[in-house]
Amino acid sequence: MNRIASNSRTICRKSLFLFAVTVVFYLIVNPIAKAQIVLHTDDLPRFYQAYDSVMTTTDTARQANFIRSLYVDKASPGLTQFMELRGGNTAKWRAFIEKEKNILAKKRPWILAVLDQKAEILKRISRFKEIYPDFREGDIYFCVGINNSGGTIDDRTVYIGTEVAASDQPNWAVPLVLHEFVHTQQWTQRNKARVLQNEHLLDEYTASHKQLLGKCLEEGMADFIAELVYEQPLAKVNPNGHTAFGLQHEQPIWEAFKKEMYSDVDWKGGWLYAKREIDGQKVSDLGYFVGHQICKAYYQKAKNKQTAIRYMLGLNLTDENAKRFLLASGYSPEKQVAH
């Protein structure tokens, strides 16, 4: 009996070992299996079902009931969280639809075009996993908000406010999703929960992340890696955006930015989430462009590109680390002009 029991245990251990090897082999030869991304688009047709119903009446109580029953009560977990993050509710959606009904009608085909972009998004996410093996899985929720956010993140989840972000550009959602997903991979989001749970760490983080340069590197890095993954220049994808403008005015942008990059962030300064005047033109988010160019310089200088990506995404962009990264990149538009 003991010999039989011993043999049984041996067979069991061998079976478990073979199973484990099989799983590991599967994960190696199927990198997509490591991290599955789920795209959620069900809220979009539900919103327009509510929109169509609202358009049938001028009774505000009935309008609110349509929105509540057809959109809010059926909200995906992502839309529910998006409402908490960005303050959406039935009354605000009713007011938003009433005020922007023509814009929402115009954007309808662009917003619903997301359903046709899912394959390209998943293709690019697979590409992301190839160049960054430490990729964290997550969910992507496409929602219609109240016109106050084109995209945001919470830990490893991406929320896209399509009423803000949608455009007539082909595959408009792809670079935006990639940009936001880069943020979910960065040091800040990977360590967010740990920092928030510890008052000392939170104070330390706040004290060491004040300057403009670090913030612009965080956003510019998201632009740059999204561009790598998409395999198309952002200036071509959005010819009217900050990257296209920046490439035409890089020297004056850098001269202006250098004067402020080690100062505490001034959210009204125009570098982030606002417009800055350069060469007589006001353009939004030029800080993204500066960060993009610094990250690009670092990447091009690196001998091992995958190591460079891993380093950038794993970098805690404290004020001191941001300075060191800038120096390591060798970024200098002056030298480019000289050559």
C-alpha positions in Angstrom: 0.0 0.0 0.0 2.8 2.4 0.9 4.5 1.7 -2.5 1.3 2.3 -4.3 0.6 5.5 -2.4 4.2 6.7 -3.1 3.8 5.9 -6.8 0.5 7.8 -6.9 2.1 10.8 -5.3 5.0 10.7 -7.8 2.6 10.5 -10.7 0.5 13.4 -9.3 3.6 15.6 -8.9 4.7 14.7 -12.4 1.3 15.6 -13.7 1.3 18.9 -11.9 4.8 19.7 -13.2 3.8 18.8 -16.8 0.7 21.0 -16.4 2.8 23.9 -15.1 5.3 23.5 -18.0 2.4 23.5 -20.5 1.0 26.7 -19.0 4.3 28.4 -19.1 5.0 27.3 -22.6 1.6 28.5 -23.7 2.3 31.9 -22.2 5.7 32.1 -23.9 4.4 31.2 -27.4 1.2 33.1 -26.9 2.2 36.5 -25.5 -1.3 37.9 -26.0 -2.5 35.4 -23.4 -0.4 37.2 -20.7 -2.5 40.2 -20.8 -6.0 40.3 -22.2 -7.6 43.7 -23.0 -11.3 44.0 -23.0 -13.0 46.8 -25.0 -16.4 47.9 -23.8 -18.6 49.8 -26.3 -22.1 48.9 -25.2 -22.8 52.3 -23.6 -22.5 54.1 -26.9 -25.6 52.6 -28.7 -27.5 52.9 -25.4 -26.7 56.6 -25.2 -28.1 57.2 -28.6 -31.2 55.1 -27.9 -31.7 57.5 -24.9 -30.9 60.5 -27.1 -33.5 59.4 -29.8 -36.1 59.0 -27.1 -35.4 62.4 -25.6 -35.8 64.0 -29.0 -39.5 62.7 -29.1 -40.7 65.0 -26.3 -40.2 68.4 -24.7 -41.4 67.2 -21.3 -38.3 67.4 -19.1 -39.5 64.8 -16.7 -40.0 62.3 -19.5 -36.7 63.2 -21.0 -35.0 62.5 -17.6 -36.8 59.2 -17.3 -35.6 58.1 -20.8 -32.0 58.9 -19.9 -32.3 57.2 -16.5 -33.9 54.0 -17.8 -32.1 53.6 -21.1 -28.6 54.9 -20.2 -27.9 55.4 -16.5 -29.6 52.4 -15.1 -28.0 50.2 -17.7 -24.6 51.7 -17.4 -21.5 49.4 -17.6 -19.2 49.3 -14.6 -16.9 51.6 -16.5 -19.6 54.2 -17.2 -20.6 54.0 -13.5 -17.0 54.7 -12.5 -16.6 57.4 -15.2 -19.7 59.1 -13.7 -18.0 59.1 -10.3 -14.7 60.4 -11.7 -16.3 63.1 -13.9 -19.6 63.9 -12.2 -22.2 62.6 -14.6 -25.8 62.1 -13.6 -29.3 62.1 -15.2 -29.9 65.8 -14.8 -26.6 66.8 -16.3 -27.0 64.4 -19.3 -30.5 65.8 -19.9 -29.1 69.4 -19.9 -26.2 68.4 -22.0 -28.4 66.7 -24.7 -30.7 69.7 -24.7 -27.8 72.2 -25.2 -25.7 70.1 -27.6 -28.3 68.1 -29.5 -27.0 69.3 -32.9 -23.3 68.5 -32.0 -24.3 65.1 -30.7 -26.2 64.4 -33.9 -23.2 65.4 -36.0 -20.8 63.3 -33.9 -23.0 60.3 -33.9 -21.4 58.5 -36.8 -17.9 59.3 -35.5 -18.7 58.1 -32.0 -20.3 54.9 -33.2 -17.4 54.3 -35.6 -15.5 53.1 -32.5 -17.3 49.8 -33.0 -15.4 49.4 -36.3 -12.0 50.4 -34.8 -11.9 47.7 -32.1 -9.8 45.3 -34.3 -7.2 47.9 -35.0 -7.0 48.9 -31.3 -6.5 45.2 -30.3 -3.9 44.8 -33.0 -2.0 47.8 -31.6 -2.3 46.6 -28.1 -0.7 43.3 -29.2 2.1 45.4 -30.7 2.5 47.2 -27.4 2.9 43.8 -25.6 5.7 42.9 -28.0 7.8 45.9 -27.3 7.0 46.0 -23.6 6.8 42.5 -22.1 5.8 44.0 -18.6 2.6 45.3 -20.1 -0.3 45.4 -17.6 -3.7 44.2 -18.8 -6.8 46.4 -18.3 -10.2 47.5 -19.6 -11.1 50.2 -22.1 -14.6 51.8 -21.7 -16.0 54.0 -24.4 -18.6 56.3 -22.9 -20.6 59.5 -23.6 -20.0 61.9 -20.8 -21.1 65.5 -20.2 -18.4 67.1 -22.3 -15.7 67.5 -19.6 -13.2 64.7 -20.4 -11.9 63.2 -23.6 -9.9 60.5 -21.8 -8.9 59.5 -18.3 -7.5 56.6 -16.4 -7.8 54.9 -13.0 -5.1 52.4 -12.2 -5.2 50.1 -15.2 -8.6 51.1 -16.7 -9.0 53.6 -19.5 -12.1 55.7 -20.0 -12.7 57.5 -23.3 -15.3 60.4 -23.3 -16.3 60.0 -27.0 -18.4 63.2 -27.0 -15.2 65.1 -26.6 -12.7 62.9 -28.4 -14.5 61.7 -31.5 -13.6 63.3 -34.8 -13.9 62.6 -38.5 -10.3 61.4 -38.6 -10.1 57.7 -39.6 -9.3 55.5 -36.6 -9.4 58.6 -34.3 -9.8 56.4 -31.2 -6.6 54.3 -31.7 -3.8 56.8 -30.8 -6.0 58.2 -28.0 -6.5 54.8 -26.4 -2.8 54.0 -26.8 -1.8 57.3 -25.2 -4.0 56.6 -22.2 -2.9 53.0 -22.0 0.8 54.2 -21.8 -0.3 56.1 -18.7 -1.6 52.9 -17.1 1.9 51.4 -17.5 3.8 54.3 -16.0 5.3 54.4 -12.5 2.6 56.7 -11.1 -0.3 54.4 -11.9 1.6 51.3 -11.0 2.3 52.7 -7.5 -0.8 54.8 -7.1 -2.6 52.6 -4.6 0.6 52.1 -2.5 1.3 55.8 -2.3 -2.3 56.8 -1.5 -2.5 54.3 1.4 0.6 55.8 3.1 0.4 59.4 4.3 4.2 59.7 4.4 4.6 58.4 0.9 1.9 60.7 -0.3 3.6 63.7 1.3 6.9 62.6 -0.2 5.4 62.2 -3.7 3.7 65.6 -3.6 6.9 67.3 -2.4 9.1 65.7 -5.1 6.7 66.1 -8.1 6.2 69.8 -8.5 8.1 71.0 -11.5 6.8 71.4 -15.1 9.4 69.2 -16.7 8.3 66.0 -15.0 4.7 66.6 -15.9 5.5 67.2 -19.5 7.7 64.1 -19.7 4.9 62.0 -18.3 2.5 63.3 -21.0 5.1 63.4 -23.8 6.2 59.8 -23.0 2.6 58.7 -23.5 2.5 60.4 -26.9 5.9 59.0 -27.9 5.3 55.4 -27.0 1.8 55.6 -28.5 3.4 56.7 -31.7 5.9 53.8 -31.6 3.1 51.4 -31.1 0.8 52.9 -33.7 3.7 53.0 -36.2 2.5 56.3 -37.6 3.8 59.8 -36.9 1.4 61.8 -34.7 2.0 64.8 -36.9 0.5 62.8 -39.8 -2.3 61.3 -37.7 -3.4 64.8 -36.5 -1.9 67.4 -38.8 -3.6 70.2 -36.8 -2.3 69.0 -33.4 0.4 70.0 -31.1 3.0 67.6 -32.5 2.6 68.9 -36.1 2.9 72.5 -34.9 5.8 71.7 -32.6 7.9 70.2 -35.4 7.5 73.4 -37.3 8.4 75.6 -34.4 10.6 73.5 -32.2 13.4 76.0 -31.5 11.1 78.9 -30.2 9.1 76.4 -28.2 12.2 75.0 -26.5 13.6 78.5 -25.8 10.3 79.4 -24.1 10.0 76.1 -22.2 13.6 76.2 -20.9 12.8 79.3 -18.9 10.0 77.6 -17.0 10.8 73.9 -16.9 12.2 73.8 -13.4 9.5 76.0 -12.0 6.5 74.6 -10.2 3.6 73.7 -12.6 1.4 76.7 -13.4 -1.8 75.1 -14.8 -2.6 78.5 -16.4 0.8 78.7 -18.1 -0.4 77.1 -21.2 2.0 74.2 -21.5 -0.4 71.5 -20.3 -4.2 71.3 -20.9 -4.3 74.9 -22.1 -3.0 77.1 -25.0 0.4 78.7 -25.3 1.3 81.4 -27.8 4.4 80.7 -29.9 5.3 82.6 -33.0 2.0 84.5 -32.8 -0.2 81.3 -32.7 -1.9 79.9 -29.7 -1.7 76.1 -29.5 -2.8 73.6 -26.8 -0.6 71.1 -25.0 2.8 72.1 -26.3 4.3 70.6 -23.2 3.3 67.2 -24.6 5.4 68.0 -27.6 8.5 68.9 -25.6 8.2 65.8 -23.5 7.7 63.7 -26.7 10.9 65.1 -28.2 13.0 64.5 -25.1 11.7 60.9 -24.9 12.4 60.4 -28.6 15.9 61.7 -28.2 16.5 59.3 -25.3 15.1 56.3 -27.3 17.1 57.1 -30.4 20.3 57.4 -28.4 19.7 54.0 -26.6 21.4 50.9 -28.0 18.8 48.6 -26.6 15.3 50.0 -27.5 13.3 47.6 -25.4 15.4 48.4 -22.4 14.9 52.1 -23.1 11.1 51.6 -23.1 11.2 49.6 -19.9 13.3 52.3 -18.3 11.1 55.1 -19.3 7.9 53.5 -18.2 9.4 52.4 -14.9 10.9 55.8 -14.1 9.5 57.7 -11.1 9.5 61.2 -12.6 10.5 63.1 -9.5 11.9 66.6 -10.2 15.4 65.3 -9.8 14.8 62.2 -12.0 13.2 64.4 -14.7 16.4 66.6 -14.8 18.6 63.5 -15.0 16.5 62.1 -17.8 16.7 65.3 -19.8 20.5 65.3 -19.5 20.7 61.6 -20.4 18.5 62.2 -23.5 20.9 64.7 -25.0 17.9 66.6 -26.3 19.1 69.9 -27.9 17.2 71.6 -30.8 20.1 74.1 -30.9 22.4 71.3 -32.1 19.9 70.2 -34.6 19.7 73.7 -36.0 23.5 74.0 -36.1 23.8 70.9 -38.1 
